[in-house]
Amino acid sequence: MFGTLSYNKQKTIIIVSFLLIPLILLATFTYYPAITLIYYSFTNWDGYSPEKPWVGLDNYREVFSNPDIFKVFTHNFAYFVMGIVQNIVAIYFAVVLNSRLRGRNGFRIMLFLPYIMNGVAVAFMFGYVFDTTNGSLNLFLDSIGLHHLAQTSWLGTEGLVNYSLASTGFWRFMGYNMVIYIASLQAIPRDIYEAAKIDGAGSFQTLWRVTLPNMKPVIQLNLFLTVTGALEVFDLPFVLTKGGPAGASQTYVQRVVETAFGYNNYGLASAMSIILLFFVVIVLLMQQLVLNRGGDK
């Protein structure tokens, strides 16, 4: 068969054959569910009935007219703040551990290990850390004389619960971001540093004028992942607090899951998911606008 075909046709058939299976998998597990989700967002489907009554834009009107739904976005602010701090600390450790520090590989491994741990296991572990009576955090505070803080309910106080949960994410993901930043640092040509040293630049000037500008694309990527991750938090509050106390730690994704599986309102949950997707896109566009301002056009 192939002997009668030209070289270009044979090459085309081989390329299409290799791409066919990945494209089928992509269409089956990505594009089809996405299109189905959009369709469900215009229906009043309960999740199991064969009938899917068409309601048009009613689900979207419900989301935008219900202040309780958008209120949960304020709970994600703590994750955003801790995510920004996490990136700053990750850059610091990346710069330090990219130098000729003795034992730097061991420190890199120790800081990266939390990332490879299962998220649910990390949540249960920190459940013991934040326990009010026998938690290791309160016992430590009591041992150093901070008795007024040793009785704090870290997961039971509305003003603290989200920051407590976000600090768990800080501990888990900081090492991952650090490794990404180390790879970015190692990609910077050494000639630039030598030129800066010849020009008399100090350590801080080199960091501010050479290192950070050359890391800008990676910093943009990590900030985007940080912001989207803050919007999509689910596992930590679901395992540790179930959204409590009094819904103070419930995130938007938790509300979506509760709407779908708790109230069997898959149409409204689908509309909420689409709106979250639009928020992620808007955040990406705003980030690109802010970080690229003043850059090369």
SULFENGI-V969650 format. One record per run of one state. SS is the DSSP state (alpha for helix, beta for strand, coil for the rest). FROM is the first residue (numbers start at 1). TO is the last residue. Records with the same first field share a line. If there is no record, write none. Layout:
SS: FROM-TO  FROM-TO
This chain:
coil: 1-1  5-6  41-42  44-53  55-57  66-66  98-103  117-118  130-135  144-160  187-189  199-202  215-215  232-234  241-251  263-265  292-297
alpha: 2-4  7-40  58-65  67-97  104-116  119-129  136-143  161-186  190-198  203-214  216-231  235-240  252-262  266-291
beta: 43-43  54-54
